Amino acid sequence: MRPVSIWQRSPWGLLLCLLCSSCLGSPSPSTAPEKRAGSQGLRFRLAGFPRKPFEGRVEIQRAGEWGTICDDDFTLQAAHILCRELGFTEATGWTHSAKYGPGTGRIWLDNLSCSGTEQSVTECASRGWGNSDCTHDEDAGVICKDQRLPGFSDSNVIEVEQHLQVEEVRLRPAVGRGRRPLPVTEGLVEVRLPDGWSQVCDKGWSAHNSHVVCGMLGFPSEKRVNTAFYRLLAQRQQHSFGLHGVACVGTEAHLSLCSLEFYRANDTTRCPGGAPAVVSCVPGPLYAASSGQRKQQQSKPQGETRVRLKGGAHPGEGRVEVLKASTWGTICDRKWDLQAASVVCRELGFGSAREALSGARMGQGMGAIHLSEVRCSGQEPSLWKCPHKNITAEDCSHSQDAGVRCNLPYTGVETKETWYWDSGNITEVVMSGVRCTGSELSLDQCAHHGTHIACKRTGTRFTAGVICSETASDLLLHSALVQETAYIEDRPLHMLYCAAEENCLARSARSANWPYGHRRLLRFSSQIHNLGRADFRPKAGRHSWVWHECHGHYHSMDIFTHYDILTPNGTKVAEGHKASFCLEDTECQEDVSKRYECANFGEQGITVGCWDLYRHDIDCQWIDITDVKPGNYILQVVINPNFEVAESDFTNNAMKCNCKYDGHRIWVHNCHIGDAFSEEANRRFERYPGQTSNQVI
């Protein structure tokens, strides 16, 4: 099917059609006779922009009137039914909040609930035809699998004629094409139409237009360009114009949403007195084209980051989190749309938003939900400049956390491949000493030994390998619980034989006068949440788990957490470690069921949305501080310290607390995750460790 015309989305398009002879005219529904009736006389179509032929806003014709479907309670099961009504085999996804633009007319269905097995949408539960409390800003859309049902007769599916549509945009460098580094940030604007790539006439071209183009190409902003140079260059070249009259507001996520005109096929004179439109974009810090540009951007004073993305598998995607009162929290997805998502993307150095995600599609957050009903125009420099509501925990849950997928620049990394090979055929090692921070776009951007390869031998033992996944777990320690439960216990040695066998005491305990005397232990509870998009499973299989008779459990990882006491300058003075006593789902969020339980040699792991609680009174849930002298210290807890299990985010695996120990009591305060505090709070933490107290233990 062909997409709905851009003229349907723009009132200026209709006006131009009436006044301008160069306009192609408004589309009209196909008038082909019906071969059969649809579901109880219903007819279906996909509409909206920008979209492909197998996706779009769902529109239903009932009693001769076209209308839409509200996204309230909409699910993938409902999308399956609608895609089959449209002649496709199944749905691969669905959209909310009028991603393809708001429709018009009636909203036929609301609170649509399908099991996925219905033969027709009429068999699904709903509020009834025409009964809705929604607006067209909540129109639902579907993404169908591009595969038709065998023998499907599409007489009940209306195709809206569209002769031309801007499908893609690119910048073509006018000079030095072969030598310019990627990504391309400046060049002639070219649009892909059904007949191929064409240029755009620059008559009336504005900075707003450039802003939209740059956003589509993955850049946060535009800059002025030397048009005189390009006009001089244009006199020596031939051009193929396909588009003119582009007029964007600047907040559009796609050029197709702007008012624009296409040249007629028989036009002999195009863009008289004009030239090809040229755009120059400013890349975000991650995509600065040269090291000099990176250094220039890094040298500029940067304010404290108050927005970040978590839980995404790729740059520019994730759950949106904002910093408020020195703590990070999430955003409720109520009224979350492309405009708000684009503000986030541009603020973080990416382009406009490709998708505004709801329903915790990038994993559920933890702790506070700071904002709700964020309404951005798209012109704001920061999400905090958009109107919003402050909410309480009762107003929204983490199952409604908002997320984004941003447009990213084309860097050429997409064409590089990672090879998987039979280790028996390895003849050469090409890199060694590879050290990445995680923000690099390819391995050759990471630190490594260069041409000097330290690893001279080949074979399975000496070659690195990876397993890639679109999803991963993400562990996070509940830092407030550590602070609330920390205390000192003097435990008799005769009660510590089991702990000594598992190496949970300081080295000096080996020379103690057993069974007399005691060890001083700093104890606390740890509650470890999985906020990722995949279950956390042990690296080793069940066949290699080790039974510990002393505590009566299997260890599935050699080291699960590190517990350390550090001096303010980072010197370790005491340590503890905990193997995974039993990775299991102690508790889960309301909408999540437990999957892992260690009893009876059960499977071990932590389900997404669940947490594993190790109480303060469990053996080895401590640090032996018998030999620690009074002073100011840092309590540090690191989860998955050896990176044995993949996570989407390792920056939040460490927790720090201030400690002050006077030889008898300990004060534990200011506990926070390594990346979860404001920059100012971190500076204050490092400058005055242990100088204040908010808890006496």
N, C-alpha and C positions, 0 to 999 in steps of 0.2 A: 504494500500500500504506500501511497505517497503522502508526505506530511501536509499538514494544513498550511495554507498560505500565510506569509508574514502580514499580508494586508488585513487578515482577520484579527491580528493582535494589535494593530496600530490604527487609531482613528485618523491619523494623518494620511495613512495609506488610502483610506476610502476617499478623503477629500482630494488627494492627488489624482485618484482614478477619475474623479468627476471633472477635474480642471485641466489635467495634463494629458495631451494626446499620446505622450510617450509611455504612459502607464500600460501595463499588461492587462489590467482589469481585475476585478474581484473574482475569486473562485466561486464555483457553484457546484453543489452536490451532483454526483453522477445521476443521470436520468434513465439509466438502463433499466428495463422492466425486471421486476422481481421474478425469480424462478420458483421461490418457495417462501413461505412466511418464516420469520425468525421465531425466537422463544416467545410464544404467546403474542405474536405480532410485534415484538421488539426488534429494533435495529440498532446496530452498534458501529462505533467508529473510534479511531484514535486521533487525537488532535494535539495542538500545542507546539511550542518551540523552546529551545532547539531539541530535535529528536531524530531518531532513525525510524524507518518504516515499521518496525516491530515494537515500538514503544510510544508512550504518550499519555495524555489525559484521556480517561475513559468517558465517552459520551454515549448516552442511550436515548433512542427515540421511542417515545411511548405516546400513544394517542396523537400522533403527528407532531409532537413537541420534543425538541432535543433538550437534554439536561445532563447533569454530572452526578458523581458519587462523592459523598463526604468521606474523609479519611479517618473519622472516628471508628475505632475498633477494627479497622481494615487490616487484613492479614494476607500472608502469602497464599493461603488456601483460597481466599476470595479471588486473588489474582489469577490462580490456576483456572478457576471457573470462567472468568472473564476472557482470558486468553483463548480458551477453547471456544467460547462464543464468537471470538474474532477469527477463528480458523487456525490458531497456532496450537502446537502440541502441549505446551505447558508454559508456566511463568518462571522466570529466573529472578524476579524481584518486583518491588512495587515502590511507589513514591508517595509522598504526602505534601501538604502545604503548597499545593498548586505549583509543583516544580516545573511543569510545562506551561505555566501561565494559568490565570483564572479563567474559567469558562463563563458562559452566560446562560440565562434562562433558569429553569427549575433545577433544584438539587433533588434528583429522584429518590436516592437511597441514602440512608444514614444508619450508623451502627450495623453495617452489613456483616453478618456472621455466617461463614461457610465452613463445612468440614473438609471440602476438597473433593468429595465423591459425588456431589450433585451433578445432574445432567444439564441444569440450567440455573442461571442466577435467580430465577423466580422461586426456586426451591430453598434458597438460603433465607435465614431469619434476618429481619431488619425492623425498623420502626414503621414500615409501611410505605407504600409509594407516595412520594411527595411530602412526607412528614419528616422535617429536618429542622435542627436549630443551628445549622452551620452557615458559613458564608463561602463564597467561591475561592477565598484564600485557603480553604481547606480541601480543595478538590484533589481526589486521588488519581493516581496514574499507575500504569503497569508496564513492566519490561518483559516481553514474551521471548521465548526461545525462537530464533529465526528458522523455524521449521514448520511447514504447513501440515495440517491433518490430511491424511490420504482421502481423496475424493471430496474434499470440503467444497460446498457450494456457497459462495460468498454473497448471495443475493440479499442476505440480511445484514451485510456489512457495507456501510457507505464509505466510499473513498472520496475525500475532498481533493479536487484537482489543484495541483500546484506545479507550475512550470519551472520556477526557479527558487532556489533556497541557498543561503550561505551555509555550507556544510563545514568548512574548515578555514582557518586563517593562518598565514605564515608571513615571515619577513624575508625578503630576498635581498642579500647584500648587493649593492650596485657596483662596488669596486672590491678588488682583492678577495674574490669569492673563495678561492682555494686556500688562502692563507689565514683567513679570519678564524679565531678560535670559537668553539662552541661554549655556551649558547649564543646564538645570533641575537644581538640586542638592538640593531639598527638596520633599516633597509626599507625597500618598497613593500607596501602592503599588497598582498595577493590573497584572493579569496577563491576557494574551490567551489565551482558551480557544477551542475550535472555534466556540462560539456568540457570541463577541465579548469585550469587555473587562469584567473583574469586579474587585472589590476583595477584600482579604484581611482576615480577622478578626484583630484584634491580640491575642487571648487566647494567652498563652504566647509572644508575639513577643519575640525576644532580639536582643542586639547581634550575635550570630553571623549571624542571618538578615539583618540590615541590611548586614553586611559582604559577604555574598554578593550581595545586590541591588546595592549600590554597585559592586562589581567588575564585574558584568554590564553596568552602565551606563557604565563607563569611568572610575570614580573609585577611587583607591587605598585610601581608608578611609572610615569613617563617623564621625559625631559624635552626641552626645546631642541630643534634640529635645524641645521643650516639649509633651509629650503632653496636659497639662491644657488648653492652648489649643485643640488639635485636637479633644479630646473635647467641649469646650463648643461648638465649631463644628459638630461632628457631630450635635448634638441638633437643629439647624435644617435638616438636609439629609436627603434620602433616599439610601439606599445599596443597592448590588447586590453581595452577597457571593457569591463562587464558590469560595473556598479557605479552609481553616482548618487548625489543627494543624501548622503549619510548624515543623520542628525541624532546623535546619542545624548542622553542626559548625563551620562558618566557613571551611573549606578548599575547599568545592565551587566549581567553575567555573561552575555553572549551577544555578538554583533547582530544576530538575527532578531534580537529584541528591540533594536533601534529602528527608527523610521529610515527607510532607504528605498531607492529605485533601481531597477534593472534596465539596461539598455535593450531596446528591441533588436531582434535579429537583423532587420533590414536597415538599421541606422547607418548612414554613410559617414556622418560627421559626429565624432564622439569627443567629449571634453574639450571643446574649442576654447583656446586661451588658457587651458589648464595643463596639469602635469600629473604624473602618478603620485598618489598620497604616500608620504614617507613618515615613518614613526621611529622614534628612539626611546628605548625603555631602560629603566634603572633596575639592575638585578639585585635581588636580596643578598644578604651576606653569604649564604651558603653557595650561591651561584656566581659570585664575582668572577669575571672572565680571566683575570690575571692576578698574580700575587700582589702586584702593586696596587690594584684596585681593592683587594682584600685589606691590605695594610691601611689604605686611605680610609676605608669604611670603619675599620677597627679603631683608628686613631680618633675618630669623632666621639665626643662624649655621649655615652648611652645612658638613658634613664633606666630605672629599675624595671625589669620585665614583669608585667602584671597579667599576662596571658600566656598559656602554654598548651601543648597538645600531648596527650598521653594515650598509650594503648594501641597506636597504629603500627602497622607492619612496614610502612613506607614513609619517607619524609612528606610533610604536608598533610598528614591525615591523623586523626585521633580524637579522643574525648577532649572537649574544651574545658580547661580549668582556669580559674581566675584567682588572683591574690587579693585578699581583703583582710585587713587587720592582722597582717603578718601570717595568715594561714591560707592555704590553697583550698578551693572548693569548686564544685561543678556548677553547671547551668541547667535549669529545667528546660525541657524542649517545647514548652508551650509557646506557640507563635514563632518558633525558630524557623528561619527561612534563609534563602540564598543571600539576601542583602546583609543580614547579620553575620552569616558565615563568611561572606566575602570580606567584611571588615576585619574579622579575625585573621583570615588568610593573609591579607595585605599587611596587617600589623606585624605578622611574624616573618615577613619577607618573601611571601609566595605571591601567586597571582590571585585572581578572583576565585570564588568557590565553585568547584565542579558539582558538589553535592552538599546539602545540609542534612545531616543525619539525626534521627531521633530514636527514641526507644533504646538507648544505651547500646547502639550498634557497635561502638568501639569499647565496650566493656563498662561495667558499673564502677563509679568512683566510690570514695569512702570519706566519711566526715561530713563537712558542711556542704549545703547547696546554697550558693550565694545569691544567684539571680534567677528571675523568671520573667516571662513575657518581654524579652528583649526585642525592641522594635527599632531597627536601624534604617536610615534612608539609603545607606551605602556610601555616603560621602564622609562619614566620621573617620578621624585618624585613629581612633581606638574604640574598642568595644565599650569602654567605660563612659564614652561620650554619648552612647545611645540611651534613649529612655528605657527604663527597666523597673521591675519591682523587686524589692527585697522580700524574701520569703522566710517562713519558718519551716521546720522539719515536717510539719503536718501538711503543708501545702503541696509537696512534691516528694517523690522517692527517687532513689538512684536508678530505678528501672526506666526513668525518663531523662537520663543524662543526654545532653546534646553533644553532637560531634560534627566534624567536617572532613571533606576531602577537597584539597586545593588543587588548582591548576599549577603544574610544574613546568619549568623550561625544558626544552629538548637539549640534552647535553652530549649526546652521542654514546653515553654509557649504556643506553638501552640496546645498542647493537653489539656490545661486547658479550661474549659468552663465557660461561664457566663450564669447564669440561669435566665430565665424569668418565673415568676410564678404568679398565681392568688393571689392577695394580701390578699384575705380572708382566705387563707390557711397558712399564715405565722405564724410560731411557735417560731422562734428564730432569733435574730439579732446577727451576728457573727463578725462584725467590726464596729468601730465608730471612729470619729476624723480623717478620712482619708484625707491626704494632699499630693498631687502629684505635681511634677515639670513638668511632661509631658514626661520626658525621660525614665521613668521606663518601664520595660518590662511587669510587672504584678502588680496588686494591692498590693500584699504582700510585694513588694519592696518600696511602699510608706510609709511615716510616718503615724502612726495610734496609737490608744490607747493600742494596744497589747491585752493582756488577759482581761484587765479591759474595759468592754463595758459600755460607759456612757449612751447609749440609752437603757433603760430597757424595754420600751414598744414596742410592735409590732403593725402592722397594716399599712395601706396605708400612713397615715400622717407621720410615723416615719421610712419609708424605702426608700432608694435611688433607682433610676432607670435610665436607659440610653436608648437612641435610637441611633443605630449605622448606619453609612453611609460611603460609599466609597469616597464621595465627600463632600465638605463643602465650604462655602463662605470664603473670606479673605478680610477684609476691611483695607484700607490704606489711610491715610490723605496726601494730597499734601502739604508737609511742606513748600515748597518754596512760595506757594500762601499766606500762613499765614504771612510769613515775608514781602511779597510785599504789602499786603493790610492793615497791622495793623496801627491804628491811634487812637487818643483820641478825644472824643466828649463830650462836656458839654451839656447834653440834659435837657430841662425844665421839671419839674415834671408834668406839666399839659399834657404832651405828653406821660406819662409813666403809666397811669392808667391801661391800658391793660396788660403791662408787669408786673405790681405789682400784678395783679390778678393771673398771672401764676408763681409767685414767682421767677421772674428773676432779682430781685434787692437784694442788701445786706440788712441784718436785720435792720440796722440803718434807712433805708428808711421808715420804719413803723412809726417812731417818727418824720419824717420830717414835715415841715410846708406846707402841700399840699394846693393849687396847686402851691405855690411859691417856688422859689429856683430851684436847678438843681441837677443832679447826673452826676458824671464823669465816662464815660464808655470807656473801651478799646475794640475797635471793630476790627474785621478782618473777612475775608471770609474763609470758609472751603469747600474744594472739596474732597469728600470721594469716593474713587475708590473701586470697587469689583474686586480683582485680583484672586479670588478663582476659584473653578470649579463647584460651585452651587450658585444659586441666594440667596441673603440675604433677608430673609422674616421676618416680625415681629413675635415674639413669640406668641402673642395673635391673635386669629381669629377676623374677622371683627365684629362679634356680640358683642365683648367686647371693641371695640375702643370707645374713648370718644370724643364727639363733643365739641369744644371750640368756643363758640359764639364770643368771643372777637376777635380772629384772623381768624375765619371762616375756621377751618380745624379740621380734626380728629387726635387725638394722638393715635398711634398704639403701642408705648412703653412708659413706665413711664419715663425712662431716656435713652437717646440715646448717649449723650456725656457729659463729665465733662470738664469744663474749670476752671483752678485753677492758682492763683498766689502764688508761694512758695518762702520762703527765701532760701538762698544757703544751709542751713542745712535741708531743707525739710518741714519747718513749713508753714502751709497754712495761708495766710493773706487775701485772697479774693477768691471767688468762683463764678462760674456760672454753669448753667446746661441747657441742651436743650433736651426737649422731641422731638420725631420725628415729627416735624411739618407736614411733608408729605414725606415719603420715596418714591422717584420716580427717574426715569432715566432722569436726566437733559440733558446729552449728552452721546454718546456712541462712541466707536471706529468705524472705517469705515465699518468693516465687521459685525457689530452687530446692531440689531434693538432694539428700545426701547420697553419695555413690560409693565412698570408700570407708572401709572399717577394717581395722587390723585384727580383730578377733578371729580365731580359727584360721589363721594363715590367709586372711582375706587380702584383697587388692589394696595397695596403698597409694595415696595421692591426695590432692586438695582440688575439689571441684571449683570451677569458676563460680564466684558468688558465695563461696563457703570459706570457713577459716578453721585452722587447727590451733587449739588452745593448749598450751603447756603451763600448768598451774605452778605457782611458786613453791609448792610443797612436794614436787616430784624430784626424785634423785637426779643430780647433775644439772638441775635448773638453777645454777648458781655460778658465782666466781669465788674461788678460794682466795680471800684477802688477808690470810693470817700473817703474811710477811710484809704487808703494805704499811708504810709509815704514815702518820697523820699528814694531811696536806690537801691541796686542791687538785682534782683529777677530772678526767673525762671517761664516762662509761660509754663504751661503743659496742653495738650489736650489729653483726653483719650476717644476712641470710644468704644461703647459696654462695658462700665465699669463694669457692673455686670455680664458679661458673659451670658446674657440671651439667646443669639442666638449662636449656634455652629459655630466656625470658625476653619479652618485648622491650623491657626497660630495666637496666641494671643500676641506674643512677639512684633509685629509691630503695636499694637493698640495705643501706647502712643507716643506723640510727645513733644519735649522740645525745648524751645528757651531761649537764654539769654535776659534779660530785664534790662535796666537801666532807672530809673524814677527819674527826678530831681524836681518833683512837678509841672512842666509845660509841659514838653515834655517827650516822652518815646522812647528809642532806642530798637528795637527788631532785633536780629541777631542770627546767628548760629543755625537756626531752623533745627532739624533733627528728624527722627523717632528713637525710642528707640534702635532698633537693627541695624540701618542703617549707623552707623558711625564707623570709625576705632577706635581701642582701644586707640591709642595715642590721637586722637581728643576728645574722651570721657574724658580722664584724664585731658586734657587741659581745657575742658568745665567745669569740676567739680572744678578745681583748681582756675580758674580765671573767675567766673561768672560775666558778665556785665562790664568787664574792658576795652573792646574794642568795637568799633561800626563801622558798615558798612552801617548804615542807620539812618538818622535823621528824625523824624516824628513830 
